[in-house]
Amino acid sequence: MGNYNQTSTDFILLGLFPSSRTGLFLFILIVFIFLMALAGNLSMILLIFLDIRLHKPMYFLLSQLSLMDLNYISTTVPKMAYDFLFANKSISIIGCGIQSFFFLTMACAEGLLLASMAYDRYVAICFPLHYPVRISRRVCILMITGSWIMGSINSCAHTTYILSIPYCQSRSINHFFCDVTVMLTIACIDTTVYEYTVFLSTTLFLLLPFIGIAFSYGRVLLGVYRMNSAEGKKKAYSTCSTHLTVVSFYYAPFVYTYLRPRFLRTPTEDKVLAVFYIILTPMLNPIIYSLRNKEVIGALRRVTQRISPMKM
């Protein structure tokens, strides 16, 4: 595939695609998914901003999810595409650190934000009269800023560590991005203690939010079961199924990857699972939330009608 021009401080990302027609097909497919994710999430952010009827806590949280997904997928896919096209798979240690920082920030922040969205739906369905107080604008802003800040702090700690440890002569990272857990395999020191901190971070930012989400939706489903309104039940079930689909696509492969001991993981399996939570989820989120949500579809029609006369 060409020379990598590796220097003493460069890493080599072995990538996702094989050097074959299959690899080219996968590359085109991933680029198409990437463009769909960009268009879908940008459209969701603009739609929520332009339509005043969507200026509610639920959609404010959803706009932040789209913003995180935009940053999330843009952290890894453009570099992966560049490496495949130009056969130059090297990345500097600073570049690797920057990529790791943004990836970990978005990963942790999105995990916390999804938990906040589940809590929002729990209060809306189980305590509708208390909703304006429990999910006020101030509370909504606190949940969002808390997600960003906690994700950044956690990411900063992990990135600082991987930039400070020595690496062996072979600097090949068997992944398509700078995953800190994969980078540990080429470290020249014992990283056992640090691996426990990765386990702790995964538990705090992914497993515990997932348990909180499961508890919230368990209470929601119980509340829905007790509803007398058939229309209310239908709307609540639709909302719950939408959120649970998003949560399953994001948390399941992520937790399965990072809570397993290193000796149980394989590079191929890690890459396939990473495609789910890094590439597919950002593309699916706006599709799931728009197609299953009548308010979003209605807002899209209103904004389209408002823009069409302007073009004429």
C-alpha positions, 0 to 999 in steps of 0.5 A, a space after each residue: 500500500 505504500 510507504 508510511 514514512 514513520 519517524 521515531 515518534 509516529 504510530 501506524 494505524 493498521 486501519 479497517 479496510 483490507 487492500 482488496 475490492 472488498 476493502 474498496 467496497 467497505 470504504 465506499 460504504 463507510 464514507 456513504 454512512 459518514 455523509 448520511 450521519 453528517 447530513 442527518 445530525 446537521 439537519 436535526 440541529 438546524 430543525 430544532 433551532 429553527 422550529 419554535 415548537 421544538 424548543 423543549 428540554 427533550 429536543 434541546 437534549 436531542 440537539 446536543 446528542 446530534 452535536 456530539 455525534 457529529 464530533 464523534 464520527 468526525 474524530 475518526 472517519 476522515 483520518 481513516 478515509 485519508 489513510 486508505 486513499 493516500 496509503 499513509 497510515 502514520 499519525 504523530 503522537 500528538 495527533 494520536 493524543 488529540 484524536 484520543 481526547 476527542 473520542 473519549 470526551 464524546 464517548 463519555 459525554 454521550 453516555 451521560 447525555 443518553 442517561 439524561 434523556 432517559 431521565 427526561 422521558 421518565 419524569 415526562 411520563 411518570 410525573 407529568 405535573 412535576 415535569 416543568 419543575 424537575 426538568 426546567 431550563 436550568 436543570 437541562 443546561 446543568 445536565 448538558 454542561 455536566 456531560 461535557 465537563 465530566 467527559 472532558 475531565 475523564 478524557 484528559 486524564 486518560 490522554 495524559 497517561 497515554 502520551 506520557 508512557 514509553 512505547 516499544 519500537 513497533 508502533 503499529 496500532 491494530 485499529 482504525 483510530 487511536 484507542 487507548 486500550 489498543 495502545 497499551 498493547 505496544 507500551 514498554 511498561 506494565 500497565 495493569 494498574 492503568 487498565 483498572 482505571 479504564 475498567 473504572 471509567 467504563 463502569 462510571 460513564 457507561 455501565 452505571 448510566 446504562 443501569 440508570 436508563 434500564 431502571 428509568 424505562 422499567 418505571 416508565 413501562 410500569 407507568 404506561 401499563 397503568 395508563 387508561 388512555 390508549 393513545 397515551 400508551 401508544 405514544 409512550 411505547 413509541 418514545 420508549 422503543 425509540 430511546 431503547 433502540 438508540 441505547 442498545 446500539 450505543 451501550 451494548 458493543 461499547 460496554 462489551 468491548 471495554 469491560 472485557 480483559 485484554 486477553 479475551 479481546 481480538 483486533 478484528 472483533 474490536 474493530 467490528 464492534 467499534 463500527 457500531 458505536 462510532 459509525 453506525 450509531 451517529 448515522 442511525 440516531 437522527 433517522 430513528 428520532 425523526 421517523 418515529 417522532 410526529 413532532 419532528 416530522 411536523 417541524 420538518 414540514 413547517 420548516 420546508 414550507 417556510 423555506 420553499 416560498 423564499 426560494 421562489 
